[in-house]
C-alpha cells in the first residue's frame, strides 16, 4: 500500500497583507504575497460592525480579484491550514471545519447583515471576524479546499 502525499497549504491572514505558503509533497516550497488583509477589507469595503449587505458584496469582489490569479498555481487540496489574528475557533466551534460548515456559517453572516436577529445572536458582529470568514469562504470556494484546520501563529 502506498501512502498518498499531498501539498501543504498555509494561508496566513495579516492585517494589511496575507501570505500563502505552498509546500509540495517533494518538499519544494513557494510563497505568494496577497494584497489582502483583515484591516485592508475593514478600511475598504467594511466600514460598520457588522458590515452591511452592500459592503459584503463589495468585499466579495475584492477578495475574488485577489484570489482568482492563484487558482492556476494552487492545486485542489483536502486541507487548508489557516493562521489568523482573529479567533475563529470560538465561532466555528472546532479547529477543523468542512467546506460545507464554512458555507453554512457564511450563510449565517449573510443573514446577519440582512438583519436576521437570530443570526445576529449567534455570530460576532466584528467586521474583522466578517473579513476573516469571507476570505476563508472565498478561498475554499474558488481554490477547492475540502476543509480548513486552524493553526496557531
N, CA, C and O atoms as a DFTB+ gen file, in Angstrom:
612 C
 N C O
     1  1       0.852      -1.177       0.000
     2  2       0.000       0.000       0.000
     3  2       0.900       1.243       0.000
     4  3       1.791       1.375       0.840
     5  1       0.659       2.137      -0.938
     6  2       1.446       3.375      -0.986
     7  2       0.711       4.466      -0.233
     8  3      -0.517       4.540      -0.204
     9  1       1.514       5.291       0.362
    10  2       0.933       6.408       1.120
    11  2       0.788       7.597       0.189
    12  3       1.718       7.943      -0.540
    13  1      -0.361       8.211       0.214
    14  2      -0.629       9.355      -0.645
    15  2      -0.008      10.619      -0.039
    16  3      -0.159      10.882       1.154
    17  1       0.686      11.390      -0.868
    18  2       1.295      12.633      -0.402
    19  2       0.517      13.814      -0.970
    20  3       0.154      13.825      -2.146
    21  1       0.271      14.790      -0.135
    22  2      -0.454      15.980      -0.560
    23  2       0.405      17.210      -0.332
    24  3       1.305      17.226       0.507
    25  1       0.099      18.230      -1.100
    26  2       0.715      19.519      -0.849
    27  2       0.179      20.064       0.470
    28  3      -0.956      19.782       0.855
    29  1       1.005      20.845       1.155
    30  2       0.574      21.527       2.366
    31  2       0.418      22.996       2.025
    32  3       1.333      23.619       1.488
    33  1      -0.730      23.538       2.336
    34  2      -1.008      24.937       2.022
    35  2      -1.371      25.660       3.308
    36  3      -2.299      25.273       4.018
    37  1      -0.622      26.717       3.591
    38  2      -0.840      27.532       4.774
    39  2      -1.183      28.952       4.338
    40  3      -0.395      29.614       3.664
    41  1      -2.358      29.405       4.728
    42  2      -2.784      30.782       4.487
    43  2      -2.645      31.532       5.799
    44  3      -3.291      31.191       6.790
    45  1      -1.803      32.552       5.804
    46  2      -1.600      33.384       6.996
    47  2      -2.235      34.740       6.739
    48  3      -1.726      35.541       5.954
    49  1      -3.357      34.989       7.413
    50  2      -4.040      36.268       7.255
    51  2      -3.338      37.320       8.100
    52  3      -3.099      37.124       9.292
    53  1      -3.018      38.417       7.475
    54  2      -2.410      39.522       8.198
    55  2      -3.390      40.668       8.303
    56  3      -4.541      40.562       7.879
    57  1      -2.932      41.743       8.861
    58  2      -3.799      42.907       8.992
    59  2      -3.954      43.658       7.677
    60  3      -5.062      44.054       7.314
    61  1      -2.839      43.859       6.956
    62  2      -2.927      44.581       5.685
    63  2      -2.515      43.724       4.501
    64  3      -2.897      44.011       3.367
    65  1      -1.743      42.679       4.748
    66  2      -1.315      41.753       3.701
    67  2      -1.422      40.340       4.257
    68  3      -1.418      40.136       5.472
    69  1      -1.516      39.388       3.375
    70  2      -1.558      37.992       3.784
    71  2      -0.531      37.221       2.970
    72  3       0.023      37.726       1.994
    73  1      -0.290      35.979       3.399
    74  2       0.743      35.180       2.756
    75  2       0.230      33.757       2.598
    76  3      -0.499      33.243       3.446
    77  1       0.627      33.131       1.493
    78  2       0.309      31.731       1.237
    79  2       1.618      30.989       1.075
    80  3       2.454      31.372       0.256
    81  1       1.805      29.931       1.849
    82  2       2.981      29.071       1.719
    83  2       2.513      27.713       1.205
    84  3       1.688      27.048       1.830
    85  1       3.047      27.320       0.072
    86  2       2.700      26.054      -0.563
    87  2       3.928      25.157      -0.498
    88  3       4.973      25.489      -1.059
    89  1       3.809      24.035       0.179
    90  2       4.903      23.066       0.253
    91  2       4.430      21.807      -0.461
    92  3       3.463      21.168      -0.046
    93  1       5.119      21.463      -1.530
    94  2       4.746      20.298      -2.332
    95  2       5.154      19.019      -1.616
    96  3       5.959      19.039      -0.685
    97  1       4.590      17.919      -2.062
    98  2       4.889      16.618      -1.467
    99  2       6.380      16.305      -1.549
   100  3       6.898      15.583      -0.697
   101  1       7.080      16.829      -2.553
   102  2       8.515      16.574      -2.694
   103  2       9.372      17.503      -1.837
   104  3      10.600      17.425      -1.880
   105  1       8.729      18.390      -1.050
   106  2       9.457      19.273      -0.144
   107  2       9.758      20.658      -0.701
   108  3      10.185      21.540       0.045
   109  1       9.544      20.863      -1.989
   110  2       9.768      22.199      -2.541
   111  2       8.674      23.136      -2.064
   112  3       7.542      22.719      -1.821
   113  1       9.029      24.410      -1.934
   114  2       8.019      25.341      -1.428
   115  2       8.013      26.640      -2.231
   116  3       9.006      27.033      -2.844
   117  1       6.865      27.276      -2.199
   118  2       6.654      28.571      -2.830
   119  2       5.870      29.426      -1.850
   120  3       5.072      28.919      -1.061
   121  1       6.106      30.725      -1.908
   122  2       5.346      31.655      -1.085
   123  2       4.739      32.713      -1.996
   124  3       5.395      33.219      -2.907
   125  1       3.492      33.037      -1.741
   126  2       2.790      34.067      -2.501
   127  2       2.315      35.141      -1.529
   128  3       1.771      34.836      -0.468
   129  1       2.526      36.396      -1.901
   130  2       2.014      37.508      -1.093
   131  2       0.666      37.921      -1.662
   132  3       0.486      37.990      -2.878
   133  1      -0.275      38.193      -0.773
   134  2      -1.608      38.639      -1.195
   135  2      -1.815      40.078      -0.731
   136  3      -1.581      40.404       0.432
   137  1      -2.245      40.913      -1.630
   138  2      -2.537      42.311      -1.287
   139  2      -3.925      42.366      -0.652
   140  3      -4.845      43.007      -1.161
   141  1      -4.038      41.675       0.468
   142  2      -5.326      41.495       1.104
   143  2      -5.089      41.171       2.570
   144  3      -4.256      40.327       2.900
   145  1      -5.809      41.834       3.433
   146  2      -5.709      41.540       4.859
   147  2      -6.986      41.961       5.550
   148  3      -7.865      42.571       4.942
   149  1      -7.081      41.632       6.822
   150  2      -8.307      41.922       7.564
   151  2      -8.573      43.420       7.637
   152  3      -9.702      43.861       7.425
   153  1      -7.546      44.201       7.933
   154  2      -7.752      45.650       8.002
   155  2      -7.901      46.260       6.616
   156  3      -8.540      47.301       6.467
   157  1      -7.324      45.631       5.603
   158  2      -7.483      46.131       4.238
   159  2      -8.956      46.067       3.831
   160  3      -9.457      46.950       3.136
   161  1      -9.639      45.015       4.271
   162  2     -11.074      44.933       3.991
   163  2     -11.860      45.875       4.891
   164  3     -12.822      46.504       4.453
   165  1     -11.446      45.969       6.151
   166  2     -12.247      46.764       7.080
   167  2     -12.099      48.259       6.842
   168  3     -12.999      49.029       7.175
   169  1     -10.975      48.680       6.270
   170  2     -10.867      50.106       5.949
   171  2     -11.368      50.386       4.534
   172  3     -11.523      51.542       4.142
   173  1     -11.619      49.324       3.772
   174  2     -12.133      49.465       2.412
   175  2     -13.628      49.246       2.410
   176  3     -14.396      50.111       2.832
   177  1     -14.045      48.065       1.925
   178  2     -15.485      47.806       1.829
   179  2     -16.203      47.753       3.175
   180  3     -17.351      48.187       3.278
   181  1     -15.536      47.220       4.216
   182  2     -16.212      47.075       5.501
   183  2     -15.996      48.324       6.350
   184  3     -14.865      48.642       6.718
   185  1     -17.080      49.028       6.659
   186  2     -16.979      50.244       7.464
   187  2     -17.834      50.182       8.724
   188  3     -17.755      51.069       9.574
   189  1     -18.662      49.125       8.850
   190  2     -19.562      49.009      10.008
   191  2     -19.341      47.675      10.717
   192  3     -18.787      46.734      10.149
   193  1     -19.785      47.619      11.962
   194  2     -19.814      46.377      12.738
   195  2     -21.268      46.034      13.020
   196  3     -21.891      46.740      13.812
   197  1     -21.841      45.016      12.437
   198  2     -21.314      44.207      11.347
   199  2     -21.415      44.968      10.022
   200  3     -22.098      45.990       9.942
   201  1     -20.738      44.472       8.988
   202  2     -20.828      45.126       7.680
   203  2     -22.260      45.071       7.143
   204  3     -23.060      44.234       7.560
   205  1     -22.565      45.964       6.222
   206  2     -23.877      45.943       5.563
   207  2     -23.847      44.912       4.433
   208  3     -22.784      44.410       4.067
   209  1     -25.014      44.607       3.892
   210  2     -25.102      43.663       2.776
   211  2     -24.329      44.190       1.568
   212  3     -23.658      43.418       0.884
   213  1     -24.413      45.483       1.301
   214  2     -23.679      46.083       0.180
   215  2     -22.167      45.982       0.413
   216  3     -21.412      45.664      -0.506
   217  1     -21.732      46.255       1.648
   218  2     -20.308      46.130       1.967
   219  2     -19.824      44.697       1.772
   220  3     -18.714      44.471       1.290
   221  1     -20.650      43.741       2.144
   222  2     -20.289      42.335       1.977
   223  2     -20.139      42.007       0.490
   224  3     -19.176      41.350       0.097
   225  1     -21.068      42.453      -0.325
   226  2     -20.985      42.223      -1.781
   227  2     -19.727      42.843      -2.362
   228  3     -19.050      42.216      -3.178
   229  1     -19.400      44.072      -1.954
   230  2     -18.199      44.739      -2.455
   231  2     -16.945      43.985      -2.008
   232  3     -15.997      43.845      -2.780
   233  1     -16.940      43.508      -0.778
   234  2     -15.782      42.777      -0.264
   235  2     -15.584      41.451      -0.990
   236  3     -14.446      41.042      -1.222
   237  1     -16.662      40.779      -1.348
   238  2     -16.552      39.526      -2.103
   239  2     -15.816      39.783      -3.411
   240  3     -14.947      38.999      -3.794
   241  1     -16.151      40.863      -4.097
   242  2     -15.482      41.183      -5.365
   243  2     -13.997      41.459      -5.143
   244  3     -13.163      41.019      -5.935
   245  1     -13.660      42.180      -4.080
   246  2     -12.256      42.485      -3.770
   247  2     -11.489      41.187      -3.527
   248  3     -10.410      40.987      -4.086
   249  1     -12.040      40.314      -2.702
   250  2     -11.365      39.060      -2.358
   251  2     -11.216      38.177      -3.594
   252  3     -10.152      37.600      -3.816
   253  1     -12.269      38.067      -4.397
   254  2     -12.184      37.260      -5.615
   255  2     -11.101      37.775      -6.549
   256  3     -10.367      36.985      -7.142
   257  1     -10.993      39.094      -6.686
   258  2      -9.972      39.675      -7.562
   259  2      -8.562      39.315      -7.104
   260  3      -7.667      39.156      -7.935
   261  1      -8.353      39.186      -5.811
   262  2      -7.034      38.827      -5.282
   263  2      -6.789      37.319      -5.397
   264  3      -5.682      36.893      -5.726
   265  1      -7.809      36.520      -5.128
   266  2      -7.618      35.066      -5.096
   267  2      -7.608      34.401      -6.465
   268  3      -6.886      33.423      -6.660
   269  1      -8.378      34.899      -7.409
   270  2      -8.524      34.190      -8.683
   271  2      -7.205      33.996      -9.437
   272  3      -7.038      32.952     -10.067
   273  1      -6.265      34.934      -9.409
   274  2      -4.987      34.661     -10.079
   275  2      -4.224      33.474      -9.482
   276  3      -3.373      32.892     -10.155
   277  1      -4.514      33.109      -8.239
   278  2      -3.860      31.961      -7.612
   279  2      -4.439      30.624      -8.079
   280  3      -3.806      29.582      -7.908
   281  1      -5.624      30.648      -8.661
   282  2      -6.325      29.402      -8.992
   283  2      -5.479      28.474      -9.867
   284  3      -5.539      27.255      -9.707
   285  1      -4.701      29.028     -10.779
   286  2      -3.875      28.198     -11.651
   287  2      -2.605      27.709     -10.955
   288  3      -1.952      26.787     -11.444
   289  1      -2.250      28.312      -9.826
   290  2      -0.990      27.984      -9.146
   291  2      -1.179      27.132      -7.895
   292  3      -0.234      26.497      -7.426
   293  1      -2.386      27.116      -7.358
   294  2      -2.676      26.356      -6.137
   295  2      -3.506      25.134      -6.526
   296  3      -4.619      25.284      -7.029
   297  1      -2.983      23.933      -6.301
   298  2      -3.751      22.740      -6.660
   299  2      -4.918      22.531      -5.690
   300  3      -4.879      23.023      -4.562
   301  1      -5.956      21.804      -6.119
   302  2      -7.012      21.444      -5.176
   303  2      -6.370      20.743      -3.982
   304  3      -5.412      19.986      -4.143
   305  1      -6.896      20.995      -2.790
   306  2      -6.252      20.456      -1.602
   307  2      -7.300      20.024      -0.587
   308  3      -8.322      20.686      -0.406
   309  1      -7.025      18.893       0.076
   310  2      -8.005      18.395       1.039
   311  2      -8.104      19.269       2.286
   312  3      -9.173      19.378       2.886
   313  1      -6.979      19.898       2.679
   314  2      -6.986      20.707       3.908
   315  2      -6.225      22.007       3.672
   316  3      -5.100      22.001       3.172
   317  1      -6.848      23.107       4.034
   318  2      -6.183      24.403       4.084
   319  2      -5.826      24.664       5.532
   320  3      -6.697      24.611       6.400
   321  1      -4.570      24.944       5.808
   322  2      -4.170      25.351       7.157
   323  2      -4.273      26.864       7.197
   324  3      -3.791      27.541       6.289
   325  1      -4.891      27.399       8.232
   326  2      -5.156      28.832       8.320
   327  2      -4.628      29.401       9.623
   328  3      -4.937      28.902      10.705
   329  1      -3.826      30.454       9.506
   330  2      -3.405      31.253      10.662
   331  2      -4.127      32.583      10.533
   332  3      -4.100      33.207       9.472
   333  1      -4.765      33.016      11.597
   334  2      -5.494      34.277      11.565
   335  2      -5.387      34.974      12.911
   336  3      -5.457      34.324      13.954
   337  1      -5.214      36.311      12.898
   338  2      -5.200      37.036      14.166
   339  2      -6.586      37.109      14.805
   340  3      -6.705      37.459      15.979
   341  1      -7.622      36.785      14.055
   342  2      -8.990      36.778      14.582
   343  2      -9.283      35.386      15.124
   344  3      -9.073      34.397      14.421
   345  1      -9.762      35.291      16.353
   346  2     -10.057      33.958      16.917
   347  2     -11.318      33.358      16.296
   348  3     -12.430      33.622      16.754
   349  1     -11.139      32.557      15.261
   350  2     -12.270      31.938      14.572
   351  2     -12.776      30.688      15.277
   352  3     -13.938      30.314      15.118
   353  1     -11.912      30.038      16.056
   354  2     -12.283      28.745      16.644
   355  2     -13.530      28.837      17.507
   356  3     -14.345      27.915      17.515
   357  1     -13.694      29.955      18.247
   358  2     -14.880      30.072      19.105
   359  2     -16.162      30.093      18.276
   360  3     -17.141      29.432      18.624
   361  1     -16.157      30.848      17.186
   362  2     -17.362      30.921      16.341
   363  2     -17.570      29.632      15.555
   364  3     -18.704      29.218      15.319
   365  1     -16.470      29.000      15.152
   366  2     -16.593      27.779      14.365
   367  2     -16.947      26.578      15.231
   368  3     -17.545      25.616      14.747
   369  1     -16.577      26.629      16.518
   370  2     -16.890      25.525      17.416
   371  2     -15.860      24.413      17.375
   372  3     -15.920      23.488      18.185
   373  1     -14.924      24.485      16.453
   374  2     -13.903      23.452      16.316
   375  2     -12.759      24.017      15.494
   376  3     -12.950      24.956      14.722
   377  1     -11.585      23.456      15.654
   378  2     -10.421      23.930      14.907
   379  2     -10.366      23.358      13.493
   380  3      -9.581      23.831      12.671
   381  1     -11.183      22.351      13.196
   382  2     -11.230      21.776      11.857
   383  2     -12.676      21.835      11.372
   384  3     -13.598      21.409      12.066
   385  1     -12.851      22.368      10.174
   386  2     -14.202      22.527       9.622
   387  2     -14.227      22.132       8.157
   388  3     -13.267      22.369       7.423
   389  1     -15.318      21.535       7.739
   390  2     -15.510      21.194       6.331
   391  2     -15.906      22.447       5.549
   392  3     -16.324      23.452       6.124
   393  1     -15.769      22.363       4.249
   394  2     -16.197      23.467       3.387
   395  2     -17.695      23.723       3.580
   396  3     -18.135      24.872       3.566
   397  1     -18.472      22.663       3.760
   398  2     -19.920      22.811       3.953
   399  2     -20.225      23.610       5.219
   400  3     -21.120      24.456       5.215
   401  1     -19.494      23.351       6.297
   402  2     -19.720      24.103       7.529
   403  2     -19.338      25.571       7.381
   404  3     -20.004      26.448       7.933
   405  1     -18.277      25.839       6.644
   406  2     -17.882      27.230       6.397
   407  2     -18.958      27.917       5.564
   408  3     -19.295      29.071       5.830
   409  1     -19.500      27.237       4.568
   410  2     -20.592      27.803       3.761
   411  2     -21.812      28.104       4.640
   412  3     -22.454      29.143       4.488
   413  1     -22.122      27.189       5.556
   414  2     -23.268      27.389       6.448
   415  2     -23.037      28.610       7.333
   416  3     -23.935      29.434       7.506
   417  1     -21.838      28.725       7.888
   418  2     -21.511      29.870       8.734
   419  2     -21.545      31.169       7.929
   420  3     -22.000      32.199       8.424
   421  1     -21.066      31.115       6.696
   422  2     -21.109      32.300       5.840
   423  2     -22.565      32.674       5.546
   424  3     -22.902      33.856       5.486
   425  1     -23.416      31.680       5.367
   426  2     -24.846      31.942       5.188
   427  2     -25.439      32.644       6.397
   428  3     -26.299      33.513       6.253
   429  1     -24.982      32.271       7.596
   430  2     -25.423      32.964       8.819
   431  2     -24.946      34.418       8.805
   432  3     -25.685      35.320       9.198
   433  1     -23.706      34.642       8.353
   434  2     -23.186      36.004       8.260
   435  2     -24.041      36.833       7.309
   436  3     -24.384      37.975       7.614
   437  1     -24.380      36.265       6.170
   438  2     -25.240      36.966       5.206
   439  2     -26.586      37.287       5.851
   440  3     -27.085      38.405       5.719
   441  1     -27.177      36.314       6.546
   442  2     -28.461      36.550       7.225
   443  2     -28.328      37.658       8.258
   444  3     -29.230      38.482       8.405
   445  1     -27.198      37.684       8.981
   446  2     -26.988      38.711       9.996
   447  2     -26.915      40.095       9.357
   448  3     -27.542      41.036       9.843
   449  1     -26.148      40.225       8.267
   450  2     -26.014      41.555       7.662
   451  2     -27.315      41.997       6.987
   452  3     -27.525      43.185       6.740
   453  1     -28.181      41.030       6.693
   454  2     -29.502      41.367       6.136
   455  2     -30.535      41.614       7.230
   456  3     -31.704      41.864       6.935
   457  1     -30.102      41.545       8.517
   458  2     -30.988      41.934       9.609
   459  2     -31.661      40.823      10.368
   460  3     -32.536      41.102      11.187
   461  1     -31.296      39.565      10.138
   462  2     -31.905      38.445      10.860
   463  2     -31.433      38.465      12.314
   464  3     -30.244      38.276      12.573
   465  1     -32.350      38.691      13.278
   466  2     -31.931      38.784      14.679
   467  2     -31.394      37.461      15.239
   468  3     -30.542      37.479      16.127
   469  1     -31.870      36.325      14.743
   470  2     -31.377      35.033      15.216
   471  2     -29.912      34.849      14.819
   472  3     -29.095      34.423      15.634
   473  1     -29.585      35.169      13.573
   474  2     -28.192      35.061      13.120
   475  2     -27.309      36.029      13.898
   476  3     -26.162      35.713      14.213
   477  1     -27.846      37.213      14.208
   478  2     -27.067      38.207      14.949
   479  2     -26.695      37.712      16.331
   480  3     -25.640      38.069      16.855
   481  1     -27.543      36.898      16.924
   482  2     -27.272      36.397      18.275
   483  2     -26.182      35.330      18.276
   484  3     -25.586      35.056      19.318
   485  1     -25.917      34.725      17.116
   486  2     -25.003      33.584      17.071
   487  2     -23.591      33.909      16.602
   488  3     -22.684      33.099      16.795
   489  1     -23.383      35.064      15.994
   490  2     -22.082      35.380      15.420
   491  2     -21.507      36.664      15.998
   492  3     -22.254      37.554      16.405
   493  1     -20.165      36.763      16.037
   494  2     -19.560      38.040      16.411
   495  2     -19.946      39.108      15.384
   496  3     -20.031      38.818      14.191
   497  1     -20.175      40.310      15.830
   498  2     -20.590      41.389      14.937
   499  2     -19.400      42.193      14.409
   500  3     -19.569      43.147      13.650
   501  1     -18.220      41.802      14.813
   502  2     -16.984      42.487      14.452
   503  2     -16.668      42.341      12.963
   504  3     -16.753      41.242      12.415
   505  1     -16.307      43.433      12.315
   506  2     -16.013      43.391      10.882
   507  2     -14.737      42.611      10.573
   508  3     -14.598      42.081       9.471
   509  1     -13.796      42.530      11.529
   510  2     -12.590      41.712      11.295
   511  2     -12.956      40.228      11.251
   512  3     -12.389      39.474      10.460
   513  1     -13.898      39.805      12.093
   514  2     -14.387      38.429      12.018
   515  2     -15.044      38.202      10.654
   516  3     -14.804      37.183      10.006
   517  1     -15.867      39.149      10.227
   518  2     -16.531      39.028       8.921
   519  2     -15.504      38.939       7.798
   520  3     -15.677      38.155       6.865
   521  1     -14.436      39.733       7.877
   522  2     -13.391      39.719       6.854
   523  2     -12.690      38.358       6.824
   524  3     -12.474      37.797       5.749
   525  1     -12.335      37.826       7.993
   526  2     -11.658      36.526       8.060
   527  2     -12.549      35.421       7.499
   528  3     -12.085      34.579       6.730
   529  1     -13.817      35.422       7.878
   530  2     -14.743      34.402       7.394
   531  2     -14.943      34.524       5.886
   532  3     -14.988      33.515       5.182
   533  1     -15.062      35.741       5.394
   534  2     -15.253      35.962       3.961
   535  2     -14.041      35.468       3.172
   536  3     -14.200      34.771       2.170
   537  1     -12.842      35.819       3.608
   538  2     -11.629      35.376       2.906
   539  2     -11.553      33.850       2.911
   540  3     -11.256      33.234       1.887
   541  1     -11.821      33.248       4.060
   542  2     -11.792      31.792       4.169
   543  2     -12.817      31.156       3.238
   544  3     -12.497      30.211       2.517
   545  1     -14.021      31.657       3.246
   546  2     -15.087      31.088       2.406
   547  2     -14.733      31.205       0.934
   548  3     -14.898      30.243       0.184
   549  1     -14.252      32.361       0.507
   550  2     -13.910      32.553      -0.904
   551  2     -12.745      31.659      -1.302
   552  3     -12.731      31.114      -2.406
   553  1     -11.757      31.503      -0.403
   554  2     -10.631      30.605      -0.691
   555  2     -11.158      29.194      -0.916
   556  3     -10.852      28.571      -1.932
   557  1     -11.947      28.687       0.026
   558  2     -12.430      27.315      -0.063
   559  2     -13.294      27.108      -1.300
   560  3     -13.247      26.052      -1.931
   561  1     -14.070      28.107      -1.635
   562  2     -14.982      28.029      -2.779
   563  2     -14.221      28.055      -4.108
   564  3     -14.477      27.230      -4.985
   565  1     -13.297      28.993      -4.256
   566  2     -12.637      29.193      -5.549
   567  2     -11.344      28.397      -5.725
   568  3     -10.942      28.127      -6.857
   569  1     -10.685      28.015      -4.625
   570  2      -9.409      27.313      -4.735
   571  2      -9.518      25.853      -4.292
   572  3      -8.505      25.177      -4.106
   573  1     -10.734      25.379      -4.127
   574  2     -11.024      23.952      -3.944
   575  2     -10.335      23.327      -2.732
   576  3      -9.605      22.343      -2.857
   577  1     -10.576      23.906      -1.569
   578  2     -10.114      23.298      -0.323
   579  2     -11.273      22.508       0.280
   580  3     -12.388      23.020       0.385
   581  1     -11.015      21.279       0.672
   582  2     -12.072      20.440       1.226
   583  2     -12.438      20.791       2.656
   584  3     -13.597      20.685       3.057
   585  1     -11.429      21.214       3.428
   586  2     -11.657      21.577       4.819
   587  2     -10.600      22.588       5.245
   588  3      -9.636      22.845       4.524
   589  1     -10.799      23.148       6.418
   590  2      -9.844      24.103       6.976
   591  2      -9.442      23.617       8.358
   592  3     -10.267      23.119       9.123
   593  1      -8.160      23.770       8.665
   594  2      -7.648      23.482      10.003
   595  2      -7.002      24.758      10.522
   596  3      -6.053      25.270       9.929
   597  1      -7.523      25.264      11.631
   598  2      -6.965      26.475      12.218
   599  2      -5.689      26.131      12.965
   600  3      -5.663      25.191      13.758
   601  1      -4.636      26.889      12.714
   602  2      -3.349      26.653      13.371
   603  2      -2.934      27.911      14.101
   604  3      -3.320      29.016      13.719
   605  1      -2.158      27.748      15.137
   606  2      -1.678      28.903      15.913
   607  2      -0.536      29.586      15.184
   608  3       0.248      28.956      14.475
   609  1      -0.469      30.886      15.380
   610  2       0.568      31.691      14.740
   611  2       1.879      31.442      15.377
   612  3       2.883      32.031      14.975
